[in-house]
Amino acid sequence: MDGQLVQETWWQRHTRMPWRGFRLGLLGIPAIFVGLWFGTALALVGLVAGVLLLPSAALLMRNTANVYRDLIGRWTGIAIERPYLPAPASGPGFKGLLRRFTATISDPATWRDYLFLSADPVVSLFTAALPGYCILYAAWGYFLAAYGGKMLGHYGGSDWYAYIHVTAGYERNTGRIVSTIVVATLFLAFGFLTGPKFMAVYGRWGRLLLGPTEKSRLALRVQHLTETRSDAVDASAAELRRIERDLHDGAQARLVAMGMSLGAIEHLLDKDPEKARALLAQTRASSAKALHELRDLVRGIHPPVLADRGIGDAVKALALDHPLDVEVTADLPARLEPPVESAAYFAVSEILTNAAKHSGASRVWIDMGHEQGMLRITVTDDGHGGATVGGGSGLRGIERRIGTFDGVLALNSPVGGPTIVTLELPCALSSPKTSPS
């Protein structure tokens, strides 16, 4: 259910839905012209002009259909995915144009959009827009009952309101006025009471034609898996390069230096024992530093607290070492699958790092929970906002990391703050939560 709908009261829902449906009905007017333009381009396919015009006409039609999808999702809570098959790589010249043309006409979503835009003006009239028209008709009835009927009759007009001849003789007829008010009130009540139901029917109609078919859903799924597989390979390669770099610059260099120091100590044992003893002390200190660096490296690969205690306690431990004031709330009845825990942990770690470096925040709140097979993590800071996902930001890397698990990242960061980052990862609970004795 859409978040806006969840927050609405019964009264708000029943007073707003008729006008939302009425606006959807009005949207059918430009939709008619968009459908006519696509039909015209389609009729010219036998000529070169049709091949040139059809891709742009289809794009305009898709943009119009996307407006419907967004409005239906926001106003009815029925989310409609984009159903379009992946576009082929465009090339120069007529060959590239022909490839785009072929992809457009071979996509079932193109024809479903065309059918929707062609039929929607009539369908919306009897579904989403009907309550709004009933309310307007009720307002017309009140106008006729007040003085409109007498005015029309005075100037020689004749008008009926439902079954009532409101201008007959145009003299004030109490029975006729009361009947008009009663019928208008019935139309008014019908419009407000049935608005949400008719909008729900319209939402199902929109999902029927504007939603993806099984073919397009499968194609989109294959595309998503291809992209996430590529992201996973890139992330693994980057992680290996980081480990190799850390080993080469840290522990490996210290171990090489220790080997050279031990060789020098071996030659100095008989000649200069005091100097050999000093080198042994330095070697001992180097070994301690190398061990510390190796432990840090292991924690960067998979922190022991994450393996032992799970994502909740691991993030709490992460918060204790963070320079900002971080408050963690975790409601996880059991352990999650280890790969998901690892991805979620490093995602939260990256978000906290970004908050410390760029947000100007003083406090951070982390909420974690698992419901209906979904791990949901919300990280909120009181910084200056303005964060974006694109442009090579760390959030883009997080999105790619959790994308390998079909996870999604949502960002809300208006200028002036606060910044809210929400992560959702589908996962199952793998084992009961345990605590140390």
LOTIBA-728936 format. One record per residue (C-alpha): residue number from 1; x, y, z. Coordinates in pm, 1 decimal. Example, Ala and Ser with C-alpha at 12.3 -4.5 7.8 and 13.67 -1.06 7.14 Angstrom:
1,1230.0,-450.0,780.0
2,1367.0,-106.0,714.0
This chain:
1,0.0,0.0,0.0
2,123.4,346.8,-88.2
3,256.1,540.2,209.6
4,29.2,834.9,135.5
5,-279.1,612.9,146.9
6,-174.4,452.1,473.7
7,-165.1,793.0,646.2
8,-507.2,902.8,521.1
9,-815.0,877.8,741.0
10,-1145.2,733.9,619.7
11,-1281.9,1084.3,572.6
12,-978.7,1205.4,377.4
13,-980.6,899.4,153.2
14,-1349.6,933.9,66.1
15,-1328.4,1308.2,2.7
16,-1010.3,1297.0,-206.9
17,-1067.9,987.2,-419.0
18,-1350.6,1130.1,-635.4
19,-1136.5,1426.6,-738.8
20,-836.8,1205.3,-806.5
21,-1053.6,988.9,-1028.5
22,-1192.1,1298.4,-1200.3
23,-837.4,1413.9,-1275.9
24,-755.7,1072.2,-1419.9
25,-1061.6,1106.6,-1638.8
26,-940.3,1447.1,-1761.9
27,-601.0,1290.2,-1837.3
28,-783.4,1080.1,-2096.5
29,-821.6,1391.5,-2316.6
30,-449.2,1433.0,-2398.4
31,-417.6,1052.2,-2397.8
32,-661.2,1040.7,-2691.0
33,-436.7,1269.3,-2896.1
34,-125.4,1072.1,-2802.9
35,-298.3,751.0,-2915.9
36,-410.5,919.7,-3240.5
37,-54.7,1035.8,-3307.6
38,78.4,682.9,-3256.4
39,-195.0,545.6,-3483.1
40,-104.1,800.9,-3751.0
41,263.9,704.4,-3733.1
42,159.9,339.8,-3751.6
43,-50.4,405.5,-4062.0
44,252.8,559.1,-4231.7
45,474.0,254.8,-4171.5
46,442.5,163.1,-4539.0
47,628.0,483.6,-4609.3
48,968.4,585.9,-4480.6
49,797.7,852.5,-4267.4
50,633.1,584.2,-4054.2
51,966.0,421.1,-3973.7
52,1102.5,762.3,-3877.0
53,805.2,871.4,-3667.0
54,700.1,552.0,-3490.0
55,985.7,529.2,-3232.3
56,931.0,888.9,-3116.2
57,553.0,839.8,-3110.9
58,598.6,522.5,-2905.0
59,827.0,711.3,-2664.5
60,562.0,981.3,-2616.9
61,303.8,709.6,-2559.0
62,526.5,538.8,-2301.7
63,582.1,864.3,-2115.2
64,204.8,917.1,-2102.1
65,151.6,559.8,-1980.8
66,418.6,615.0,-1714.0
67,222.1,914.4,-1585.7
68,-75.8,683.5,-1545.3
69,139.8,423.4,-1368.4
70,275.3,678.7,-1123.0
71,-66.6,829.3,-1046.2
72,-231.1,489.8,-1004.8
73,47.4,379.1,-771.5
74,26.3,695.5,-558.9
75,-353.7,718.1,-544.8
76,-462.7,355.1,-527.1
77,-159.6,181.4,-375.4
78,-144.7,-59.4,-674.7
79,217.5,-47.5,-791.1
80,264.3,-103.4,-1165.4
81,612.2,-193.3,-1285.6
82,757.3,-63.2,-1611.1
83,700.9,-353.6,-1852.5
84,922.9,-252.2,-2142.7
85,1175.6,-494.8,-2281.7
86,1541.7,-384.6,-2274.5
87,1614.5,-146.3,-2560.6
88,1876.9,-265.2,-2810.4
89,2198.7,-74.8,-2855.1
90,2125.3,204.2,-3099.4
91,2353.1,250.7,-3395.0
92,2410.6,530.3,-3644.8
93,2221.4,577.4,-3968.7
94,1922.1,397.3,-4109.0
95,2034.5,62.2,-3965.0
96,2016.3,194.2,-3609.1
97,1678.5,356.3,-3680.7
98,1546.1,28.9,-3819.5
99,1670.2,-154.7,-3508.8
100,1480.2,87.1,-3281.4
101,1171.0,55.5,-3500.7
102,1182.3,-324.6,-3485.6
103,1231.6,-324.4,-3107.6
104,936.1,-88.3,-3066.0
105,683.7,-286.3,-3266.0
106,802.8,-623.2,-3127.0
107,755.7,-516.2,-2763.0
108,412.1,-632.3,-2637.4
109,404.0,-338.4,-2395.1
110,380.9,-97.6,-2691.2
111,52.6,-246.9,-2807.8
112,-82.6,-278.4,-2454.8
113,-10.2,91.9,-2398.6
114,-189.7,172.7,-2724.2
115,-490.8,-34.9,-2622.9
116,-497.5,130.5,-2279.6
117,-483.5,486.0,-2415.3
118,-749.8,406.3,-2672.6
119,-993.8,251.2,-2425.0
120,-917.6,449.6,-2109.1
121,-1133.8,756.4,-2184.2
122,-1439.2,529.5,-2184.5
123,-1325.1,298.9,-1903.1
124,-1230.2,584.6,-1670.8
125,-1568.8,748.8,-1733.5
126,-1742.7,448.3,-1576.3
127,-1483.9,377.4,-1304.7
128,-1244.8,634.9,-1158.7
129,-1412.6,949.6,-1291.6
130,-1774.4,844.8,-1228.0
131,-1789.7,952.4,-857.5
132,-1647.4,1293.2,-947.3
133,-1908.4,1342.7,-1218.5
134,-2180.3,1239.9,-972.9
135,-2062.7,1506.8,-727.7
136,-2061.9,1771.3,-1002.8
137,-2410.0,1658.5,-1108.2
138,-2521.5,1694.4,-745.8
139,-2386.7,2050.9,-740.6
140,-2585.8,2122.6,-1058.0
141,-2898.2,1988.8,-885.7
142,-2851.3,2219.4,-587.5
143,-2807.1,2510.2,-827.1
144,-3131.9,2423.7,-1006.8
145,-3318.3,2382.7,-678.4
146,-3194.2,2718.4,-544.6
147,-3268.0,2949.2,-837.8
148,-3124.1,2798.5,-1155.7
149,-3448.1,2619.9,-1252.2
150,-3658.4,2934.4,-1214.7
151,-3400.8,3136.8,-1409.9
152,-3392.3,2886.9,-1697.4
153,-3772.0,2872.8,-1709.1
154,-3798.0,3250.9,-1705.1
155,-3582.4,3277.3,-2016.5
156,-3775.0,3007.1,-2198.4
157,-3535.1,2718.2,-2127.4
158,-3632.4,2366.5,-2039.3
159,-3424.7,2128.5,-1829.1
160,-3465.5,1794.2,-1659.0
161,-3276.9,1683.0,-1350.9
162,-3285.3,1302.7,-1349.8
163,-3661.1,1237.7,-1376.2
164,-3764.7,1583.8,-1251.0
165,-3872.0,1852.4,-1498.5
166,-3725.7,2139.3,-1299.4
167,-3834.2,2418.9,-1539.6
168,-4198.3,2314.8,-1586.5
169,-4396.4,2637.2,-1539.7
170,-4083.4,2774.5,-1363.0
171,-4292.7,2883.2,-1068.6
172,-4157.0,2778.5,-731.9
173,-4293.8,2431.2,-672.0
174,-4199.0,2308.7,-324.4
175,-4240.6,1941.2,-414.4
176,-4023.8,1975.3,-723.3
177,-3754.1,2163.2,-528.1
178,-3747.4,1906.1,-247.4
179,-3729.2,1620.7,-497.6
180,-3438.8,1788.4,-673.8
181,-3253.2,1836.3,-344.2
182,-3312.4,1473.6,-241.9
183,-3189.4,1335.9,-575.8
184,-2887.2,1568.2,-572.0
185,-2801.3,1453.9,-217.8
186,-2819.5,1090.4,-330.2
187,-2577.5,1163.6,-614.1
188,-2349.2,1347.5,-371.3
189,-2346.1,1059.9,-122.0
190,-2292.9,806.5,-399.8
191,-1992.2,1001.2,-530.2
192,-1815.0,1036.4,-196.7
193,-1894.3,687.2,-64.9
194,-1797.8,494.1,-378.0
195,-1488.3,693.7,-476.5
196,-1229.3,454.2,-322.9
197,-1404.5,144.8,-463.2
198,-1419.7,279.6,-816.7
199,-1055.4,388.5,-790.9
200,-960.1,36.5,-680.8
201,-1140.6,-106.2,-984.9
202,-959.0,142.8,-1206.4
203,-626.8,49.1,-1047.6
204,-682.0,-315.9,-1136.5
205,-772.6,-214.1,-1491.0
206,-449.5,-14.7,-1516.3
207,-241.7,-302.6,-1381.5
208,-407.1,-540.2,-1630.7
209,-285.2,-349.2,-1937.0
210,0.4,-132.3,-1811.1
211,172.1,-403.3,-1603.6
212,432.7,-640.2,-1744.1
213,344.4,-963.2,-1919.8
214,519.4,-1286.1,-1825.6
215,746.7,-1247.6,-2128.4
216,852.9,-895.3,-2039.9
217,879.8,-984.1,-1671.7
218,1114.5,-1270.6,-1759.3
219,1318.6,-1050.6,-1992.6
220,1348.8,-779.2,-1727.7
221,1446.7,-1041.7,-1472.8
222,1719.5,-1174.5,-1703.3
223,1845.1,-820.2,-1759.3
224,1848.8,-753.2,-1385.7
225,2035.9,-1076.2,-1312.5
226,2287.6,-996.2,-1586.0
227,2351.4,-651.5,-1440.8
228,2374.5,-773.7,-1082.5
229,2606.6,-1057.6,-1184.3
230,2832.7,-803.7,-1352.0
231,2814.7,-586.0,-1040.8
232,2896.7,-883.3,-819.9
233,3199.0,-972.0,-1034.2
234,3317.9,-610.7,-1027.6
235,3267.0,-587.9,-650.3
236,3457.2,-913.5,-593.6
237,3741.8,-798.1,-815.4
238,3758.5,-463.5,-633.6
239,3757.6,-643.0,-298.0
240,4041.9,-870.7,-408.6
241,4241.7,-569.1,-526.7
242,4184.4,-400.1,-191.1
243,4301.5,-708.7,-1.2
244,4608.8,-745.0,-222.1
245,4690.4,-375.3,-179.8
246,4647.9,-387.3,198.2
247,4861.7,-701.1,221.9
248,5129.2,-558.8,-4.5
249,5146.8,-219.7,165.2
250,5098.5,-342.7,519.9
251,5155.4,-691.4,658.2
252,5359.6,-818.1,363.7
253,5601.9,-525.2,382.2
254,5641.3,-574.3,757.5
255,5701.7,-948.0,718.3
256,5970.6,-881.5,456.2
257,6134.0,-627.7,688.0
258,6117.4,-878.7,974.7
259,6294.6,-1138.3,758.6
260,6571.0,-893.4,677.3
261,6600.5,-795.6,1044.9
262,6629.2,-1160.2,1149.9
263,6905.0,-1207.3,893.7
264,7092.2,-910.1,1035.8
265,7039.5,-1037.4,1390.3
266,7186.8,-1373.1,1291.0
267,7510.6,-1200.9,1180.4
268,7523.7,-974.3,1485.9
269,7470.1,-1235.8,1756.1
270,7841.8,-1304.8,1794.3
271,7980.0,-964.2,1692.6
272,7747.5,-719.3,1866.7
273,7493.9,-882.5,2102.1
274,7360.8,-547.1,2224.6
275,7270.8,-435.4,1874.6
276,7121.2,-776.1,1800.8
277,6905.2,-739.4,2113.9
278,6783.3,-397.5,1995.7
279,6696.9,-539.0,1653.4
280,6505.7,-822.5,1823.4
281,6295.8,-567.6,2011.5
282,6219.1,-385.3,1686.3
283,6130.9,-714.1,1517.1
284,5895.8,-803.9,1803.3
285,5721.3,-466.6,1764.6
286,5697.1,-515.6,1388.4
287,5542.8,-860.2,1437.5
288,5280.3,-711.4,1671.7
289,5196.4,-443.4,1414.3
290,5177.8,-702.7,1135.8
291,4941.4,-913.7,1348.0
292,4725.8,-606.6,1419.0
293,4710.1,-521.0,1047.6
294,4616.3,-878.6,960.5
295,4337.7,-870.0,1218.4
296,4211.3,-541.5,1073.9
297,4221.0,-695.7,728.7
298,4021.3,-996.7,845.5
299,3766.2,-767.8,1011.1
300,3734.4,-585.0,678.1
301,3656.1,-914.7,504.7
302,3413.9,-1054.3,763.0
303,3413.5,-910.3,1115.4
304,3423.8,-1176.0,1391.0
305,3136.6,-1006.8,1577.7
306,2923.2,-1043.4,1264.9
307,2996.8,-1414.1,1244.6
308,2945.5,-1469.8,1617.3
309,2656.6,-1238.5,1708.0
310,2479.2,-1142.6,1384.4
311,2399.3,-819.9,1204.5
312,2224.1,-650.4,1498.8
313,2512.9,-672.6,1744.4
314,2767.8,-611.9,1467.2
315,2605.0,-279.1,1374.6
316,2585.7,-185.9,1745.9
317,2959.3,-253.9,1774.6
318,3013.6,-43.7,1463.1
319,2814.6,240.1,1622.6
320,3030.8,233.7,1937.9
321,3344.6,305.0,1734.0
322,3182.3,575.1,1521.0
323,3271.3,941.7,1579.5
324,2904.3,1050.6,1561.1
325,2634.2,976.4,1817.3
326,2470.6,666.6,1667.2
327,2155.2,508.6,1810.5
328,2073.4,154.4,1692.0
329,1737.5,-22.2,1721.2
330,1735.5,-383.9,1603.2
331,1428.3,-609.3,1601.7
332,1556.5,-934.0,1452.5
333,1407.9,-1250.3,1603.9
334,1668.6,-1477.5,1442.7
335,1990.9,-1480.9,1243.5
336,1985.7,-1397.3,874.8
337,2164.6,-1575.9,595.5
338,2540.7,-1501.8,625.2
339,2583.0,-1345.2,276.6
340,2290.8,-1109.8,339.6
341,2426.7,-1018.2,683.5
342,2764.8,-937.9,532.3
343,2617.8,-723.9,253.4
344,2392.0,-536.5,496.3
345,2675.6,-480.1,744.4
346,2912.7,-327.8,490.8
347,2628.2,-121.1,342.7
348,2554.4,29.7,685.2
349,2926.7,80.2,744.8
350,2958.0,272.3,417.3
351,2652.3,486.2,496.6
352,2795.1,574.3,838.8
353,3128.3,663.1,679.7
354,2954.1,890.9,431.2
355,2756.5,1054.1,713.1
356,3074.3,1127.0,907.7
357,3259.3,1265.0,604.1
358,2998.3,1459.0,410.5
359,2668.9,1511.4,594.9
360,2771.6,1751.8,871.3
361,2548.2,1550.6,1104.7
362,2582.8,1513.6,1479.2
363,2343.0,1220.9,1533.0
364,2248.2,910.2,1338.4
365,1958.6,671.3,1396.5
366,1960.0,314.2,1264.2
367,1645.8,99.3,1266.5
368,1661.8,-266.7,1161.3
369,1377.5,-513.2,1131.8
370,1266.1,-825.0,948.5
371,910.9,-866.3,825.2
372,746.3,-1075.2,552.2
373,1075.7,-1213.0,426.1
374,1240.0,-870.7,399.7
375,1528.0,-716.4,594.8
376,1462.9,-343.8,621.9
377,1729.6,-101.3,746.6
378,1669.7,272.0,778.5
379,1960.5,508.0,848.4
380,1868.0,868.5,932.3
381,2104.3,1155.3,1007.1
382,2038.8,1518.4,1103.1
383,2287.8,1659.7,852.8
384,2246.6,1922.7,581.5
385,2109.1,1678.2,321.6
386,2157.5,1704.6,-53.2
387,2293.4,1350.1,-95.1
388,2251.0,1175.7,-431.6
389,2287.3,818.5,-552.5
390,2445.8,896.1,-889.7
391,2772.9,1057.5,-982.5
392,2997.9,780.7,-854.9
393,2892.2,830.5,-493.1
394,2935.0,568.1,-224.7
395,2558.7,515.2,-224.3
396,2579.8,392.8,-582.7
397,2831.4,131.2,-471.4
398,2597.2,25.5,-191.5
399,2309.6,-1.8,-439.3
400,2519.4,-227.3,-660.6
401,2632.4,-440.6,-365.3
402,2280.8,-511.6,-235.8
403,2148.2,-539.9,-591.4
404,2317.7,-879.6,-615.5
405,2067.1,-996.5,-352.1
406,1769.0,-828.3,-526.1
407,1794.3,-555.1,-265.8
408,1687.5,-195.3,-323.8
409,1807.9,137.8,-187.8
410,1579.9,439.3,-142.8
411,1718.9,784.6,-65.8
412,1534.5,1087.5,69.5
413,1775.6,1376.0,121.8
414,1626.9,1723.2,69.3
415,1857.1,2020.9,95.4
416,1865.1,2118.2,461.5
417,1817.7,1759.0,575.8
418,1749.5,1516.5,715.4
419,1893.1,1235.4,504.6
420,1707.5,903.9,516.5
421,1858.5,596.1,348.4
422,1640.3,285.3,339.5
423,1771.2,-58.3,244.9
424,1548.7,-357.2,173.6
425,1691.6,-704.3,113.2
426,1475.0,-1012.6,62.4
427,1602.5,-1290.0,288.4
428,1492.2,-1569.2,516.5
429,1575.2,-1616.9,882.5
430,1836.4,-1892.3,896.2
431,1868.3,-1977.1,1264.0
432,1729.5,-1876.9,1603.5
433,1894.5,-1582.6,1771.1
434,2136.8,-1686.3,2041.0
435,2305.5,-1496.6,2315.6
436,2621.3,-1582.2,2505.5
437,2581.0,-1746.9,2841.4
